[in-house]
Amino acid sequence: MNRTLNAFETAFDRMAAGYFLVIALGVAAAIVGVVL
């Protein structure tokens, strides 16, 4: 049970990091679009 929970936490952390990266790239693209 504990091992499954740990694996779920790791997967969730990776998913959250990927989601944050996509948002950061979107914001950067919007800023570049406004500047250019």
C-alpha positions, 0 to 999 in steps of 0.5 A: 500500500505504501509503495503504491502511494509513493509511486502515485505521489511521484507520478503526481509530482511529475505531472504537476511539474510538466503542467507548470512547465507548459504554463510557463512556456505559454506565458513566455510565448505570450510575453514574446508575442506582446514585445514583438 
